[in-house]
């Protein structure tokens, strides 16, 4: 009996099941209503549900737990048995961090107030998370005591999980922690300066450099041992040669996340859990969350990005889904907003939820967990209420949408972009490191509104003399060259995916053309990977500059040796490579890309999906007004309306007319 993640969903004993699920919090619902609520879930067309298993709910005191003996709503075993009886598979998320709009985010309070577990600021003080209901100290994921405390809770869950794990029960996946990213305090110098974190940092350095002499050479220091190295609390360098010290700290912050997830995964596997392990990145696709490395180098089987968005945030949804499509085995959103948390100050209307849902599938989403399917305290606007009734318009949408996906067998469809835009992960590390200090602001990114100061205020005045890095330090995840390339491709009606420089060569070779952002520094191996891709027949366009340093700020220019200072393509094996420093030179690239369709209205977007035999055309109106446009193509076509669409036919073009914030879908046939 086996379960594995594929590019279509989750394969259970060889049979692929699409990974479409929704969240239910059993402990927040009356036990007597569980059965009826699950019946409603089945009626919606779902075959998988997801639930947290919160530590703070089940722990009575240290080492003692309630799984239904004291509070009947804590009976995980009964809930999982009901799921099995109704034919529902289950994804479980035991934490230890769960959030779920709970006070203390699912941790027992004793854990958070244990000084040995707390993350520390550069000044040695606890780092406080400013949650609305009750602020609390953030735990350190480097803390040895934290893992020692988590182990007994996992062991208490073990008999229940093993009883209900496939093939004996419905559990087909388990999540390692939740949105592990320093509780959204993801700037490098906010934390973690606890004793255990500094010890882990020094251990990481010792593995990275092996000998203290190697570190001293990179840092231009005279440490006698790794135990003498102090962590930076802000950038104080004066030249590029000072950067390795700060960049290492930024990369260590990534390592602490991967170390924590690997350790928690190992703990679960050590207890006999052998279903796929997944993780949800909060929102980042930049440091400290390295999605590609997490999915390919750790024990994780699948990593996705959570998304909560309103209609006007369509461009953000599109970019993140395109990044997942270009970077993950299965583009997955582990938490896709259905309803709203209590202090969000808005609840999406049914038609708004329909737009955002169809829009992410349009741009390549293949797997999703809707958070939430069932309302509970601190969450409203779902298809099913906590009282087992329906919110009719939400309920109707999910039922129709799941029916559409099932009838089309949409999990077999995919976009086939020929172009990849590769972000530069290292320039994000540099921009993050290039800050004099990072404060723990009130703003928590997703929950609390409060005072926030522009990051540019903390940008050092030191000029390191770099030639190619843009001056946008509003956020370290931004790259102007990448943004402009994306705009130019969209203007040319060319579909594409995003990824970053950590993508493997094997995955890169799935594309005909790669735009790769390159700046003043890039390691030799990364430069060589671009050359190897070109040598095997690919076309590479780099920009805005040619690297001349590696990440230790030492001379390194494999790309420069080939490209020189002249424009135009250079032949590399069976392929070619060019520098695009000036985006106004775009026409000179002469890319041989022929989009199958052209829309004459910039407020209308399209994507084309195929299962190898059939084609589905998505068109979205991303504006707040009704939009009309002309869809041009070659030859005669018929378009059979499948979603929000009437049948169309025409030679060379057809007219389309869509209401505000609407996605329409047609099946395309040539006459």
Helices and strands as residue ranges (DSSP letters): E 3-5, E 10-12, E 15-17, E 20-23, G 26-28, G 31-33, H 34-43, E 48-52, H 55-58, E 59-61, E 64-65, G 72-74, H 76-85, E 89-93, G 103-106, H 109-112, E 128-129, E 136-137, H 144-164, E 171-175, G 182-184, H 195-209, H 212-219, G 226-228, G 240-242, H 243-270, E 276-281, H 291-297, E 302-305, G 311-313, H 314-327, E 332-337, E 340-341, H 350-362, E 367-371, E 379-380, H 392-408, G 410-412, E 414-415, E 419-423, H 425-433, G 455-458, H 480-491, E 496-500, H 505-508, E 513-518, H 524-535, E 539-544, H 558-563, E 569-572, E 575-579, G 583-589, E 598-599, E 604-610, E 615-621, E 627-643, E 648-658, E 662-670
